[in-house]
Amino acid sequence: MAKYDRAITVFSPDGHLFQVEYALEAVKKGVTALGVRGKDVLVLGVEKKSTLKLQDPRTVRKIVKIDENIVLAFAGLTADARVLVNKARIEAQSYRLNLDDAPSVEYMTRYIAGVQQKYTQSGGVRPFGISTLIIGFDVDGTPKLYQTDPSGTYSAWKANSTGRGSKTVREYLEKNWEEETVSSEEGTVRLAIKALMEVVESGGKNIEIAVLRRGKELVILDDAVIENHITQIEKEKEETKAPSPST
């Protein structure tokens, strides 16, 4: 194995590119991120790491804007994400300059996945150690959610997760995602918060939620709003567990 993981362009005899697999392991060590596609709204949620007392929390962001209608969340190496996000932003501005129109969500996803794939078959480089969740509305108002990974593959989802807690969160989403649940903004946001609560401790202070509405600016929910949702969710759980009074 050792002699096949020193160069990114070398396959092992059983068809593995070990550097790409190592990049996927870096993603699994990153903070949990999720995306949920609602009827008229898109939600991204990430697990917030606790910041140092003197550190400005605004400089530690896992949710970033790519274009006016496209937002990205990531899990993995923050420095790698910064480089990839800058490339994507330049491409989005170049698209607007050349075509006098906003790029579609799929176009930007395909571009980001293409850059990630390029770094899996070029000498002297290594794969990006991040997986991204990309949300946005197309020109016709259709909400879209995509995921890319270090290998350069991308796919569309109704809801998905990445990062260290992704398996638990994805299982929760698979069990609880329903058309009726995500038909409203509140239902979509609460589904995202409930899913993150499966892997995040300490309540709302360790959860960041971003909401993108059709034709409106991205909104990062205040901690107080998230705490209010969590209080209601926990209250509902207690009511469900409480034994019904005997008749």
Buried (B, 14 or more C-beta within 10 A) or exposed (E): EEEBBEEBEEEEEEEBBBBBBBBBEBBBEBBBBBBBBBBBBBBBBBBBEEEEEEEEEEEEBBBBBBBBBBBBBBBBBBEBBBEBBEEBBEBBEEBBEEEEEBBBBBBBBBBBBEBBBEBBEEEEEBBBBBBBBBBBBBEEEEBBBBBBBBBBEBEBBBBBBBBBBBEBBBEBBEEEBEEEBBEBBEBBBBBBBBBBBBBBEEBBEBBBBBBBBEEEEBEEBEBEBBBEBBEEBEEEEEEEEEEEEEE
